Every structure is written in structure tokens, then in C-alpha cells.
Amino acid sequence: MRKIFLLLSLVMMAHAAQAQLPAAVDGQPLPTLAPMLERTVPAVVNVSTRALVVESVSPLFDDPFFRRFFDLPTQPRERQRQGLGSGVIVDADRGLILTNNHVIQRADEIVVTLHDGRRFDAEVIGADRETDIALIRIDADGLHALPFADSDELRVGDFVVAIGNPFGLGQTVTSGIVSALGRSGLGIDGFEDFIQTDASINPGNSGGPLVNLRGELVGINTAILARGGGNIGIGFAIPINMARMVQEHLIVDGEVSRGQLGIAMQDLTPDLAQAFSLQVSTGAVVTRVEPGSPADRAGLQAGDVVMEVDGRQVRGATDLRNRIGLLRAGTEVRLRILRDGGAQIVTAGIEAPQVQEIEGDRVDPRLDGARFERVLDRDGTPRIRISAVQSRSLAGRAGLREGDVILSVNRRDVTRLEDLAAAAEAGRGGLLLNVQRGTSAFFLMLQ
């Protein structure tokens, strides 16, 4: 009985202490994010998607004889796939919402739920897989949009807040700091320049906003680094300056019309700076200039060090690729370079990549159903890429996918469409492909 009395006394004392917490300390109110969040949260939306997907089955099920023998249904089996994510209203008058491409990719139905509970069907204005940005629109009144910040002004240590719909729980707010800037090489997207933060980001937060303490949009939350799928304090957001450039492309064209300069490049390392007798530590070194490219016509040379693009400092090769890759074809760009220790200004025009295509059956019958294109990679390197593949074709059944890059055929490097057929003919019966898919590469043998 005495123990129970003591426990009740302690509980009552704790409640009394909480009730007596001061509203201010030394005449100053206690710090709180509530006023900022009251202005910010109404601009954050939940995004739910639905899609019908065909269940993958053994290739034997595609054989009509096999189906008749075992009396199997001719219609493919389908199931409904659901997804959850977040988004942020960036234009209240037009109902424009930024989110991640992977949130709405391949969705047949997109439903946006506002902070006040209203639900609207959304249409896709455009999406970009390379940056993982998508722009959707709803027809609604009384919307609230977030103002944009300049993400280039962010510093490590700045306080930030992530808002989203983690695990479908509903709108959730987490806080942290900017842990690092300019993160790349993670294999998450094609164009990587991430803000790293320890504000908790979990599945479902994708597409939601990262804001500063003024309630301004600084990034779009997109990914986490976690072995178990949960937050461990390492999250990534797309800088809003990059997202805004993609947004402008999507509004005008419905897609990102990227240009190319025609150079290969690498980071300026301390060893290279010493070899070139340079007193700088950041920049991108031009390693190759594509003949006939805009860079070639502008006079760029291998060994040039690009220091600035349109007055903004270049941190390294990835930074330069991002800046050039997000410029529209037809844009002129001013590059500040170092050549033989002296600074120069070079003006170059950004042009659309020259794309050539060929059908797979013209290369080899075993590649029927695939279409190949020659493109310049982000660093100016020519590549042979699969631009389309029919899932039930010979190429599709062999395992080839849209976006795959063919590095070699029968152990012969291929960088031109003419190389494909020549390398295929050189094989002895089989067709050995070295395929790059995302950040991984593998060999595929076609008989």
C-alpha cells in the first residue's frame, strides 16, 4: 500500500511540475517551430497511386503449345499495386505540385489528399527519371504554396525540417540539420547533387518538402540510406534550385529537353592541380572533346580546367555535368576556364544530343523487339543504349530492358551503331553482350 501511495505521489508531482513550466525564460518565449509549421504544413500533400501490373511468370507460359497442353488461361494475370508518397504545392493558382518521379511512375491513378482532408484526382504534367522529379496538377481552390529558397545558399549546419507521409501514417514533421552538401555517386539518380540531412526521412516521405526555419522550400526529400529500410539519420533531398529548373522544362515541354556540350571530364584533384601548376583546388578538368561538338567549336581543349559556369563556381565534374545537363538546347553558356595557368572566358552553345537509332532485328535476329540508339553520355562519352524493348519479344525474353547500355558485343567495345552488327557477325554462334544497368554491369548470352 505504501508503494502505491509513493507512486501516486510521484506521478502527481510530475504533473504539477509540467503544469508549472514557464511560458517564457528571462522574458523571452520558449523556442518553437509551431508558428512556421502552421504556415507551411497546408502546402504539403499526400500522394496515393494505383496501378495494374502483370504478374511475371515463366517464359513457358508465353508458349501457346504449353498453354493448350496444360489448359492454362490465355489472359495474363494482373494485380493492383498501391503506392504512397508526398508532394508539395509550388503554384497555388495553377494547382502545381512537385513530387518524386518514383512516387507516380507507371501509376494509372493518382489521388492527392490535402491537409484539410479534400481529395482530388491528379494529372501528370511531366516527369524526369534522371533527376527523379515529377510535376502533377490538381484542379482545386484555396490552395497554399510554399515560397522557394535559394538552395545554393545552404550551409552545413543549417536547421531544416522534413514534412511528409511516412509509412502512410499521415502528415509528420521531423527536424534536423544539413549534414552535407553536393552528395553524388550514390547510384540513386542520374543527376545527383543531394542535400544530406539527419531530419528523419522514411518510406512515404518521398516527394515531400525540406524547408528552412523560415518555411521556405530548400529541397524535395527523395531517398534514405538504410539497410533495414528505416531512418538512421542519413537522408537525401534534391536541391530546390535543381527541381525548379526541371519544373520549368516540364511546364513548357512535358519533359526535360537536355542539351550537351560534348566533353568528358574529371574532378580536379590535388595531384592534377600540382601537375598543371595550378593554385586552385576545385574545378573540372576536360579530358576529351568530342569532334564537331559545341565544345569543339568553342575552342575547348583537353587539359582545360572549368572553374565557373555563368558566374557560379564549379565544385567538380559532377557539378559541371549537372549544370550543363539541366540547360535547354539552344542556351549559351559562359565558362571561366584555366589554360596554361591563365584564366579565359569561353562561350559555347548547348545543343540537343544527336540521336541515331536502329532496330534490333537489323543487327541480329536474336535482338528482335529492341531498338538501339547512340547518345552522348553526361560526360560526352558516346554510348549505345536501348531506347525501347517489347516485353514479349526475343530481346525482352532474353532479359534486355529499356535504358540498358550495351558496353560490348562478343567482347568487342561498341560506341557506334555500326559496331553492333560488325561485332555480332564476329561471334561464333552465340551473342555475348556486356550490359550496364544503372550502377551495375553483367554479361548476357543469347543463343
C-alpha positions in Angstrom: 0.0 0.0 0.0 2.9 2.3 0.9 4.5 1.7 -2.5 1.3 2.6 -4.3 1.0 5.8 -2.3 4.6 6.8 -3.2 4.0 6.1 -6.9 0.8 8.2 -7.0 2.6 11.0 -5.2 5.5 11.0 -7.7 3.0 11.0 -10.6 1.1 13.9 -9.1 4.4 15.8 -8.5 5.4 15.2 -12.2 2.1 16.6 -13.5 2.4 19.6 -11.2 5.9 20.3 -12.5 4.7 20.1 -16.1 1.8 22.4 -15.3 4.2 25.0 -13.9 6.6 25.1 -16.9 7.1 28.8 -17.7 5.8 30.3 -20.9 9.0 32.4 -21.1 12.5 32.4 -19.8 14.1 35.8 -19.0 11.3 37.5 -20.6 11.7 35.6 -23.9 9.2 33.0 -25.2 10.3 29.4 -25.4 11.5 28.5 -28.9 9.0 26.6 -31.0 8.6 25.7 -34.7 4.8 25.8 -34.4 4.1 29.2 -36.0 6.3 28.4 -39.0 4.7 25.0 -39.4 1.2 26.4 -39.2 2.1 28.4 -42.4 4.0 25.5 -44.1 2.0 22.3 -43.4 -1.1 23.3 -45.5 1.2 23.2 -48.6 2.2 19.6 -48.1 0.0 16.9 -49.6 -0.2 13.1 -49.5 0.0 11.3 -52.8 -1.5 7.8 -53.3 -1.2 5.8 -56.5 -2.8 2.7 -58.0 -1.6 0.7 -61.0 -2.5 -2.6 -62.6 0.6 -4.7 -63.1 1.0 -8.0 -65.0 2.5 -10.7 -62.7 5.7 -12.1 -64.0 5.5 -15.8 -64.9 7.8 -18.3 -66.5 8.6 -17.8 -70.3 7.0 -21.2 -70.8 3.6 -19.6 -70.2 4.2 -17.5 -73.3 4.3 -20.7 -75.4 0.8 -21.3 -77.0 1.5 -25.1 -77.1 2.4 -25.2 -73.4 -0.8 -23.3 -72.6 -3.0 -25.6 -74.6 -1.4 -28.7 -73.2 -2.0 -27.7 -69.6 -5.3 -25.9 -70.3 -3.9 -22.6 -69.0 -5.9 -19.3 -69.3 -4.8 -17.1 -72.2 -5.3 -13.8 -70.3 -2.2 -12.6 -68.3 -2.7 -12.4 -64.5 -3.0 -8.9 -63.2 -2.9 -7.4 -59.7 -3.4 -4.0 -58.3 -0.3 -2.2 -56.9 -0.7 0.7 -54.5 1.8 3.3 -53.5 2.1 6.2 -51.0 4.2 9.3 -51.1 4.2 13.0 -50.5 4.2 16.2 -52.5 4.4 20.0 -52.1 2.3 22.7 -53.7 4.5 25.1 -55.6 1.9 27.1 -57.5 -1.5 27.6 -55.8 -3.2 29.4 -58.8 -2.4 26.6 -61.2 -2.5 23.7 -58.7 1.0 22.6 -59.5 2.6 20.0 -57.1 6.2 18.8 -57.1 6.9 15.2 -56.1 9.3 12.4 -57.0 9.1 10.6 -60.3 9.3 7.2 -58.5 6.2 8.1 -56.5 4.0 8.4 -59.6 5.9 6.3 -62.1 3.7 3.9 -64.0 0.6 4.9 -62.0 -2.8 4.5 -63.6 -4.5 6.6 -60.9 -3.0 9.4 -58.7 -5.0 10.9 -55.8 -3.8 13.9 -53.9 -5.1 14.5 -50.3 -4.8 18.0 -49.0 -4.1 18.9 -45.4 -7.8 19.8 -44.9 -8.8 16.3 -46.0 -10.0 17.2 -49.5 -9.1 14.6 -52.2 -8.5 15.3 -55.9 -7.5 13.2 -58.9 -4.2 14.5 -60.3 -2.8 14.6 -63.8 0.8 14.3 -64.7 2.3 17.4 -66.3 5.6 15.7 -66.8 8.3 13.6 -65.1 12.1 13.2 -65.3 13.6 9.9 -64.4 17.2 11.3 -64.4 16.5 13.7 -61.5 13.6 11.8 -60.0 11.3 14.9 -60.2 7.7 14.9 -61.3 5.2 17.7 -61.7 1.5 16.9 -61.2 -1.6 19.2 -61.2 -5.0 19.3 -59.4 -8.0 21.4 -60.0 -8.7 22.9 -56.6 -9.4 26.3 -54.9 -8.0 27.6 -51.7 -4.5 26.1 -52.1 -1.4 27.3 -50.3 2.0 27.2 -51.9 5.5 27.3 -50.4 8.0 30.0 -51.3 11.3 29.0 -52.8 14.6 29.5 -51.1 18.0 29.6 -52.9 19.4 26.1 -52.1 22.9 27.3 -53.3 22.9 29.4 -50.1 22.6 26.4 -47.8 25.4 25.7 -45.4 26.3 22.6 -43.4 24.7 23.1 -40.0 21.6 25.0 -41.2 18.5 23.8 -39.4 15.9 22.1 -41.7 12.5 20.4 -41.3 11.2 17.5 -43.3 7.4 17.1 -43.8 5.7 14.1 -45.3 3.6 11.0 -45.0 6.0 8.3 -43.7 4.6 4.7 -43.8 1.2 6.1 -44.6 0.8 7.4 -41.0 -0.3 10.8 -42.1 1.4 14.2 -42.1 4.5 14.1 -39.9 7.1 16.7 -39.1 10.8 15.9 -38.3 13.7 18.3 -37.8 17.5 18.2 -38.1 20.4 19.9 -39.8 22.1 20.0 -43.2 24.7 17.2 -42.7 26.4 17.6 -46.1 26.0 19.2 -49.5 26.7 18.1 -53.0 26.4 14.4 -52.3 26.8 12.3 -55.5 27.9 8.9 -56.7 25.2 7.2 -54.7 23.6 5.5 -57.7 20.2 6.9 -56.8 19.6 9.2 -59.8 21.3 10.1 -63.0 21.9 13.7 -61.9 23.0 13.7 -58.2 23.7 16.8 -56.1 21.9 15.8 -52.9 21.4 17.7 -49.7 22.2 15.2 -46.9 20.2 15.7 -43.7 19.6 13.9 -40.4 16.0 15.0 -40.3 14.1 11.7 -40.2 13.1 10.7 -43.7 11.3 7.3 -44.1 9.4 5.5 -46.9 6.4 7.7 -47.7 8.3 10.9 -47.2 9.4 10.8 -50.8 8.3 13.9 -52.7 7.7 15.9 -49.6 9.4 19.2 -48.8 12.6 20.0 -46.9 12.2 23.6 -45.5 14.3 26.0 -43.6 13.3 27.7 -40.4 11.6 30.5 -42.4 9.3 27.9 -44.0 10.9 28.3 -47.4 11.4 25.2 -49.7 15.0 24.2 -49.9 14.7 20.6 -51.2 12.5 17.7 -52.2 13.0 14.6 -50.0 13.8 11.6 -52.1 15.9 8.8 -50.5 17.4 7.4 -47.4 20.5 5.3 -46.8 19.4 2.4 -44.5 20.0 -1.3 -44.6 16.7 -2.1 -42.9 14.5 0.4 -44.8 14.1 2.8 -41.9 15.8 6.0 -40.9 19.2 6.0 -39.4 19.9 9.7 -39.8 21.1 9.7 -43.4 18.5 11.2 -45.7 18.8 12.9 -49.1 16.9 15.7 -50.7 17.1 17.2 -54.2 18.1 20.9 -54.1 15.2 23.1 -55.0 17.3 25.0 -57.5 17.7 21.8 -59.5 14.0 20.9 -59.0 12.9 24.4 -60.3 14.9 24.0 -63.4 13.3 20.6 -64.1 9.9 22.1 -63.3 10.4 24.8 -66.0 11.2 22.2 -68.5 8.2 20.1 -67.6 5.8 23.0 -67.8 7.0 24.0 -71.3 7.7 20.6 -72.9 6.3 18.0 -70.5 9.8 16.5 -70.4 13.4 17.7 -69.9 15.0 18.7 -73.2 18.6 18.3 -72.2 21.4 19.7 -74.1 25.1 18.6 -74.3 28.4 20.3 -74.6 30.4 17.4 -75.9 33.2 17.0 -73.3 34.4 14.2 -71.0 35.7 15.5 -67.6 37.0 14.5 -64.2 37.5 16.2 -60.8 40.5 18.4 -60.3 42.5 16.6 -57.7 45.4 17.9 -55.7 47.8 15.8 -57.8 46.4 17.2 -61.1 46.5 20.7 -59.7 50.2 20.2 -58.9 50.8 18.6 -62.4 49.2 21.6 -64.1 50.9 24.1 -61.7 47.6 25.5 -60.5 46.9 27.2 -57.2 43.2 26.1 -57.1 41.6 23.1 -55.5 38.2 22.9 -57.1 37.0 22.6 -60.7 36.5 20.1 -63.5 39.3 19.0 -65.9 38.3 18.5 -69.5 39.8 15.1 -70.5 38.3 14.8 -74.1 36.4 17.0 -76.5 34.0 15.3 -79.0 34.9 16.3 -82.5 32.3 18.7 -84.1 30.6 19.3 -80.7 29.7 22.7 -79.3 32.7 22.5 -77.0 35.0 21.8 -80.0 33.6 24.8 -81.9 34.0 27.0 -78.9 37.7 26.1 -78.7 37.8 24.0 -75.5 40.7 21.7 -75.2 41.7 18.6 -73.2 43.5 19.9 -70.1 41.3 23.0 -69.7 40.0 23.4 -66.1 36.4 24.7 -65.9 36.2 26.9 -62.8 32.8 28.7 -63.3 29.6 28.3 -65.3 27.7 31.6 -65.8 29.5 33.1 -62.8 28.8 30.2 -60.4 31.7 28.2 -59.1 32.1 24.6 -60.3 32.9 22.2 -57.4 33.9 19.2 -59.6 32.9 17.1 -62.6 29.6 16.0 -61.2 28.6 19.6 -60.5 29.5 20.6 -64.1 27.5 17.7 -65.6 24.5 18.7 -63.5 24.7 22.3 -64.6 25.1 21.6 -68.3 22.7 18.7 -68.3 19.9 20.9 -66.9 20.3 23.6 -69.6 17.9 23.7 -72.5 19.2 23.1 -76.0 19.9 26.5 -77.7 21.2 28.1 -74.5 24.5 29.9 -74.5 26.8 29.3 -71.5 29.8 31.3 -70.3 32.6 29.1 -69.0 35.5 30.5 -67.0 38.5 28.2 -67.6 42.1 27.9 -66.7 44.5 27.1 -69.5 48.3 27.0 -69.0 47.8 28.8 -65.7 45.8 31.8 -67.2 42.1 32.5 -66.9 39.9 32.7 -70.0 36.2 33.1 -70.8 34.7 30.8 -73.3 31.2 31.0 -74.7 29.6 27.8 -76.0 26.1 27.0 -77.3 24.3 24.0 -75.8 22.9 21.7 -78.4 20.5 18.7 -78.4 22.3 15.4 -78.4 22.5 13.8 -81.8 20.5 10.6 -81.5 20.7 7.8 -84.1 18.5 4.7 -83.9 18.4 1.2 -85.3 16.0 -1.7 -84.9 17.5 -4.8 -83.2 16.5 -7.3 -85.9 18.7 -5.3 -88.4 21.6 -6.0 -86.1 20.9 -9.7 -85.3 17.6 -11.7 -85.3 18.1 -12.5 -81.6 17.7 -8.8 -80.8 14.3 -8.6 -82.4 12.0 -6.3 -80.4 14.7 -4.0 -79.1 15.6 -0.5 -80.5 19.1 0.8 -80.1 20.2 4.5 -80.1 23.6 6.2 -80.0 23.7 9.0 -77.5 26.4 11.1 -75.7 26.6 10.4 -72.0 26.5 13.2 -69.5 30.3 13.4 -69.7 30.3 13.4 -73.5 31.2 9.7 -73.9 29.3 8.0 -76.8 27.1 5.1 -75.7 24.8 2.5 -77.3 21.6 2.5 -75.3 18.3 0.5 -75.6 15.6 3.1 -76.2 12.7 0.6 -76.2 12.1 -3.1 -75.9 8.9 -5.2 -76.3 8.5 -7.3 -73.2 7.3 -10.4 -75.1 9.9 -10.1 -77.9 13.1 -12.2 -78.3 15.1 -9.4 -76.8 12.7 -8.9 -73.9 12.6 -12.6 -73.1 16.3 -12.7 -73.1 16.4 -10.1 -70.3 17.1 -6.8 -72.0 15.4 -3.7 -70.7 14.8 -0.1 -71.8 17.7 2.1 -70.6 20.3 -0.7 -70.7 23.6 0.4 -72.1 25.5 -2.1 -74.3 29.2 -1.8 -73.5 30.5 -4.6 -75.7 29.2 -7.4 -78.1 31.3 -10.6 -78.2 34.0 -8.9 -76.2 34.3 -6.0 -78.7 33.6 -2.5 -77.4 30.8 -0.7 -79.2 30.3 3.1 -79.3 28.7 3.4 -82.8 25.6 1.7 -84.2 27.8 0.3 -87.0 29.8 -1.5 -84.3 26.8 -3.6 -83.2 26.3 -5.5 -86.4 30.1 -6.0 -87.0 30.6 -7.3 -83.5 27.6 -9.6 -83.8 28.8 -11.1 -87.0 32.2 -11.8 -85.4 30.7 -14.1 -82.8 30.8 -17.9 -83.1 27.2 -18.9 -82.8 26.3 -17.1 -79.6 25.8 -13.4 -78.9 27.6 -12.3 -75.7 26.5 -8.8 -74.5 28.1 -6.8 -71.7 25.2 -4.8 -70.3 25.3 -1.8 -67.9 22.0 -1.3 -66.0 22.1 1.6 -63.5 25.3 1.2 -61.5 25.8 -2.5 -62.2 27.1 -4.4 -65.2 26.7 -8.0 -66.3 27.1 -10.4 -69.2 24.1 -11.8 -71.1 24.5 -14.7 -73.5 21.9 -15.0 -76.3 21.8 -18.3 -78.2 
